[in-house]
């Protein structure tokens, strides 16, 4: 649904599905046209943000409604990843889209590319960096989806293990579910840790471990992190 932000009046509504999923809508430009990308548990769709008209739609059934990570645009391509069904790379034009490549994993544990649960991957011209279904931090080739490297050094082994990846200049911040803030280099060939600090204690039990699944915020040369008990601010200026 689209609303006038000043009055709250409904402007249009589109698509009908039994489940909305978790992925937020996002507007990208493809083929010289602004497109509202909607990823829901039955399909990936593109709408005209002015009218709600469906420009194109690719059916894709997502188990348990777990379409969570934000779709990532790189040039005229769109990357998506899900926990059970794995990844897809689409070629997108003004009026349509097609699948360039997709994952061929056996299931959510035996994976070949990237099956992310909630962390949105980072996509560059050459590489895709993301956390897979059992905690593996992986680097894939953007062009083919081929897995080039993986490590558990920044994460841990376990179902739904999570870390958020935030680009910062030519390096990356990683905030993992154990409350660590890591500064690292992520490259086409691997992972290199620069420094690590414990920000906050994990407080929520998941799969017999304690976790933090809240994304940190960055402002005023600081990082803000929270668990179920407290919100903290840590100075990053030094």
C-alpha positions as CSV (number, residue, x, y, z in Angstrom):
1,X,0.0,0.0,0.0
2,X,1.1,3.6,-0.7
3,X,0.0,6.5,1.5
4,X,0.3,10.3,1.3
5,X,2.9,11.0,4.0
6,X,1.2,14.3,4.9
7,X,-2.4,13.2,5.2
8,X,-2.2,9.4,5.5
9,X,-4.6,9.0,2.6
10,X,-4.3,5.7,0.7
11,X,-3.0,6.4,-2.9
12,X,-2.9,2.8,-4.2
13,X,-2.6,-0.8,-3.2
14,X,-1.1,-3.7,-5.2
15,X,-0.3,-7.4,-4.9
16,X,-2.2,-9.9,-2.9
17,X,-0.5,-12.5,-0.8
18,X,-1.2,-14.7,2.2
19,X,2.1,-13.7,3.9
20,X,4.0,-10.4,3.7
21,X,7.4,-11.8,4.8
22,X,10.0,-9.6,6.5
23,X,11.8,-7.9,3.7
24,X,11.3,-4.1,3.5
25,X,10.4,-2.5,0.2
26,X,13.2,-0.6,-1.6
27,X,13.3,1.7,-4.6
28,X,16.1,1.2,-7.2
29,X,16.5,2.5,-10.7
30,X,16.8,-0.1,-13.5
31,X,16.7,0.7,-17.2
32,X,16.2,4.4,-16.5
33,X,13.0,3.7,-14.5
34,X,12.4,4.0,-10.8
35,X,11.2,0.6,-9.5
36,X,9.7,-0.4,-6.2
37,X,11.2,-3.8,-5.4
38,X,8.9,-6.0,-3.3
39,X,10.2,-9.4,-2.2
40,X,7.5,-11.5,-0.5
41,X,7.2,-15.2,0.2
42,X,5.6,-16.0,-3.2
43,X,7.6,-13.8,-5.6
44,X,10.0,-11.0,-6.4
45,X,8.0,-8.1,-7.9
46,X,8.7,-4.7,-9.3
47,X,6.1,-1.9,-9.1
48,X,5.8,1.6,-10.4
49,X,6.1,3.6,-7.2
50,X,3.7,6.3,-8.6
51,X,0.8,4.1,-9.6
52,X,1.4,0.6,-8.0
53,X,1.4,-1.0,-11.5
54,X,3.2,-4.3,-11.6
55,X,6.2,-3.9,-14.0
56,X,7.4,-7.5,-13.7
57,X,7.2,-10.5,-11.3
58,X,9.2,-13.7,-10.8
59,X,7.5,-16.4,-8.8
60,X,9.7,-17.8,-5.9
61,X,8.2,-19.7,-3.1
62,X,10.1,-19.0,0.2
63,X,9.7,-21.6,3.0
64,X,8.4,-20.2,6.3
65,X,8.2,-16.7,4.8
66,X,11.9,-16.2,5.4
67,X,12.6,-13.5,2.8
68,X,14.5,-11.2,5.2
69,X,17.7,-9.7,3.8
70,X,17.4,-6.5,1.7
71,X,17.8,-7.1,-2.1
72,X,21.1,-5.6,-3.2
73,X,21.6,-3.7,-6.5
74,X,24.8,-3.7,-8.4
75,X,24.6,-2.1,-11.9
76,X,21.7,-3.6,-13.7
77,X,21.6,-6.7,-11.4
78,X,19.7,-7.5,-8.3
79,X,20.9,-10.0,-5.6
80,X,18.7,-11.8,-3.2
81,X,19.4,-14.6,-0.6
82,X,17.2,-16.7,1.6
83,X,17.8,-19.2,4.4
84,X,16.2,-22.3,2.8
85,X,16.2,-21.5,-0.9
86,X,19.6,-19.8,-1.2
87,X,20.6,-17.0,-3.5
88,X,19.5,-15.6,-6.9
89,X,21.1,-13.0,-9.1
90,X,18.7,-11.2,-11.5
91,X,19.3,-9.2,-14.6
92,X,16.8,-6.3,-14.5
93,X,15.6,-4.0,-17.2
94,X,12.9,-1.3,-17.4
95,X,10.1,-3.8,-18.0
96,X,11.4,-7.2,-17.0
97,X,13.9,-9.4,-15.2
98,X,15.5,-12.8,-15.7
99,X,17.6,-15.1,-13.5
100,X,21.3,-15.0,-14.2
101,X,22.4,-17.6,-11.6
102,X,21.1,-19.2,-8.5
103,X,22.2,-21.5,-5.7
104,X,22.2,-25.3,-6.0
105,X,22.5,-26.3,-2.4
106,X,21.0,-29.6,-1.2
107,X,19.3,-27.9,1.8
108,X,19.9,-25.1,4.3
109,X,22.8,-26.9,5.8
110,X,24.5,-28.4,2.7
111,X,25.0,-25.1,0.8
112,X,27.1,-24.1,-2.2
113,X,26.7,-20.3,-2.3
114,X,25.0,-18.1,0.3
115,X,21.9,-18.9,2.4
116,X,21.5,-15.9,4.7
117,X,19.0,-15.8,7.5
118,X,18.7,-12.1,8.3
119,X,22.0,-10.2,7.6
120,X,21.9,-8.3,4.3
121,X,25.0,-9.1,2.3
122,X,27.4,-6.6,0.8
123,X,27.7,-6.7,-3.0
124,X,30.6,-5.2,-5.0
125,X,31.5,-5.3,-8.6
126,X,33.6,-8.4,-8.0
127,X,32.5,-10.0,-4.7
128,X,29.5,-10.7,-2.5
129,X,30.2,-10.9,1.2
130,X,27.6,-12.5,3.6
131,X,26.9,-14.8,6.4
132,X,25.5,-18.2,5.5
133,X,22.9,-20.4,7.3
134,X,25.3,-22.0,9.8
135,X,27.5,-19.0,10.5
136,X,30.0,-19.2,7.6
137,X,31.3,-15.8,6.5
138,X,31.7,-16.2,2.7
139,X,33.0,-14.5,-0.3
140,X,31.4,-15.2,-3.7
141,X,32.1,-14.1,-7.2
142,X,29.4,-11.5,-8.2
143,X,29.5,-12.7,-11.8
144,X,28.8,-16.4,-11.2
145,X,28.0,-16.9,-7.5
146,X,31.0,-19.2,-7.2
147,X,32.2,-19.5,-3.6
148,X,35.8,-18.3,-3.3
149,X,36.4,-18.4,0.4
150,X,34.8,-18.9,3.8
151,X,35.7,-18.5,7.5
152,X,34.3,-18.9,10.9
153,X,36.8,-16.5,12.5
154,X,34.4,-13.6,12.7
155,X,31.3,-15.7,13.6
156,X,30.7,-19.2,15.0
157,X,29.2,-22.5,13.9
158,X,25.5,-22.9,14.5
159,X,22.1,-22.7,12.9
160,X,21.0,-19.1,12.3
161,X,24.3,-17.8,13.5
162,X,24.4,-14.1,12.5
163,X,26.7,-11.1,12.0
164,X,25.9,-7.7,10.4
165,X,28.4,-6.4,7.8
166,X,28.7,-2.6,7.5
167,X,31.1,-1.1,4.9
168,X,33.2,1.7,6.3
169,X,35.6,3.3,3.8
170,X,37.9,0.6,2.4
171,X,37.2,-1.6,5.5
172,X,34.3,-3.2,7.2
173,X,32.6,-3.3,10.6
174,X,31.2,-6.7,11.6
175,X,28.9,-6.9,14.6
176,X,28.4,-10.5,15.5
177,X,25.7,-12.1,17.7
178,X,28.1,-12.5,20.6
179,X,28.4,-8.7,20.9
180,X,31.8,-8.3,19.3
181,X,32.6,-5.4,17.0
182,X,35.2,-6.4,14.5
183,X,37.1,-4.2,12.0
184,X,38.3,-6.2,9.1
185,X,39.3,-6.3,5.4
186,X,37.0,-8.3,3.2
187,X,38.5,-8.9,-0.2
188,X,38.1,-11.1,-3.3
189,X,40.5,-13.6,-1.8
190,X,39.6,-13.6,1.9
191,X,39.0,-12.2,5.4
192,X,41.7,-10.3,7.4
193,X,40.8,-9.2,10.9
194,X,42.3,-5.8,12.0
195,X,40.9,-5.4,15.5
196,X,38.1,-6.7,17.8
197,X,36.3,-5.4,20.9
198,X,33.5,-6.7,23.1
199,X,30.7,-4.2,23.0
200,X,27.9,-5.8,24.9
201,X,26.8,-9.2,26.3
202,X,24.4,-11.4,24.4
203,X,21.2,-12.0,26.3
204,X,18.7,-13.9,24.2
205,X,18.8,-17.7,24.0
206,X,18.7,-19.2,20.5
207,X,19.7,-22.8,19.7
208,X,21.3,-23.3,23.2
209,X,23.5,-20.2,22.9
210,X,23.0,-16.6,23.9
211,X,22.7,-14.0,21.1
212,X,22.2,-10.4,20.0
213,X,20.2,-10.0,16.8
214,X,19.8,-6.2,16.8
215,X,21.7,-4.2,14.2
216,X,24.0,-1.5,15.6
217,X,23.7,2.1,14.7
218,X,26.6,4.5,13.9
219,X,26.5,8.3,14.5
220,X,28.6,11.0,16.1
221,X,31.8,8.9,15.7
222,X,30.2,6.3,17.9
223,X,28.5,2.9,17.7
224,X,25.2,2.3,19.5
225,X,24.4,-1.3,20.4
226,X,21.7,-2.9,22.5
227,X,20.6,-6.2,24.1
228,X,17.5,-7.0,26.1
229,X,18.8,-5.2,29.1
230,X,20.7,-2.1,28.0
231,X,21.6,0.3,25.3
232,X,25.2,1.5,25.1
233,X,27.3,4.0,23.1
234,X,30.9,3.4,22.4
235,X,33.3,6.1,21.1
236,X,35.0,5.2,17.9
237,X,36.9,8.4,17.3
238,X,40.2,7.1,18.6
